[in-house]
Amino acid sequence: MANIKSAKKRILVNRTKAERNKMIKSAVKTSIKKVRAAIDAQDQEAAKAALLAATSTIDKAASKGVYHKNTASRKVSRLAKAVNEMA
């Protein structure tokens, strides 16, 4: 256990930020699963709508620093490619 006041604060702050990041990553994974489910069901309209929502969620996560911008871009690109290959 930390003895110094600033170290104790860092522990609390890091825990709070880790929880926030975990929530955001979970939301991204859920949105990706929705796109994949629509693709598996061969529902093109639902897949496009889910892709739009997932893109927004991923971009927000990148802007908050949870994902690197290239990682976010790669995720969006792979999802878009999968939706476009449905047609």
Backbone torsions as a table, in degrees:
resi	resn	phi	psi	omega
1	MET	NA	141.2	-179.5
2	ALA	-71.5	145.6	178.5
3	ASN	-103.2	-30.7	-175.2
4	ILE	-80.9	140.1	-175.4
5	LYS	-58.5	-44.2	-178.6
6	SER	-66.2	-33.8	178.5
7	ALA	-68.9	-38.0	176.9
8	LYS	-63.0	-40.6	179.3
9	LYS	-65.5	-40.8	-179.6
10	ARG	-60.5	-39.8	179.1
11	ILE	-60.3	-45.7	179.9
12	LEU	-64.8	-45.3	-178.2
13	VAL	-64.7	-42.6	-179.6
14	ASN	-64.3	-37.6	178.6
15	ARG	-64.5	-43.2	179.7
16	THR	-62.4	-45.6	-179.2
17	LYS	-66.6	-36.8	178.7
18	ALA	-64.0	-40.4	178.1
19	GLU	-64.2	-41.7	179.4
20	ARG	-63.1	-46.3	179.9
21	ASN	-62.6	-38.2	-179.8
22	LYS	-64.0	-41.9	178.3
23	MET	-62.6	-43.7	-178.3
24	ILE	-66.4	-43.6	179.0
25	LYS	-63.4	-37.3	178.6
26	SER	-64.4	-41.2	178.5
27	ALA	-63.6	-39.3	178.5
28	VAL	-64.3	-45.9	-179.6
29	LYS	-61.9	-39.8	179.0
30	THR	-63.6	-43.5	-179.6
31	SER	-66.0	-35.3	178.0
32	ILE	-67.2	-41.1	178.6
33	LYS	-61.7	-36.3	179.1
34	LYS	-65.0	-39.9	177.8
35	VAL	-64.7	-46.8	-179.5
36	ARG	-61.1	-39.7	179.4
37	ALA	-64.7	-40.6	178.4
38	ALA	-66.2	-36.6	178.2
39	ILE	-66.3	-44.4	179.6
40	ASP	-62.9	-33.5	179.2
41	ALA	-81.4	-1.4	-179.0
42	GLN	58.5	34.4	178.9
43	ASP	-102.5	95.6	-172.4
44	GLN	-66.5	-40.0	-179.6
45	GLU	-64.9	-44.5	179.1
46	ALA	-65.8	-36.7	179.9
47	ALA	-64.9	-41.0	179.8
48	LYS	-67.2	-41.1	178.5
49	ALA	-65.6	-42.0	179.2
50	ALA	-67.4	-34.7	178.0
51	LEU	-64.5	-41.5	178.7
52	LEU	-61.3	-45.1	179.1
53	ALA	-66.0	-41.7	-179.2
54	ALA	-65.8	-40.0	178.4
55	THR	-60.2	-43.3	178.8
56	SER	-62.6	-45.6	-179.2
57	THR	-62.8	-43.5	-178.7
58	ILE	-66.5	-41.9	-180.0
59	ASP	-65.0	-38.2	177.4
60	LYS	-64.5	-40.6	179.0
61	ALA	-63.4	-38.3	179.0
62	ALA	-68.8	-38.1	-179.1
63	SER	-69.0	-26.5	178.6
64	LYS	-86.0	-4.1	176.6
65	GLY	87.8	9.8	179.4
66	VAL	-75.2	-39.7	175.5
67	TYR	-118.0	147.7	172.0
68	HIS	-68.2	150.7	-175.3
69	LYS	-61.8	-34.1	178.8
70	ASN	-70.6	-36.0	177.1
71	THR	-64.1	-45.0	179.0
72	ALA	-61.9	-43.9	-179.7
73	SER	-62.4	-40.4	179.2
74	ARG	-64.3	-43.2	179.9
75	LYS	-61.9	-46.2	-179.8
76	VAL	-63.2	-42.9	-177.9
77	SER	-62.4	-43.9	-179.3
78	ARG	-66.5	-38.4	177.4
79	LEU	-65.8	-45.5	-179.9
80	ALA	-61.6	-40.6	179.1
81	LYS	-62.8	-42.6	-179.8
82	ALA	-64.3	-40.2	179.0
83	VAL	-67.3	-42.1	-177.9
84	ASN	-68.6	-29.6	179.9
85	GLU	-74.3	-15.0	176.9
86	MET	-63.4	-38.1	-172.6
87	ALA	-64.6	NA	NA
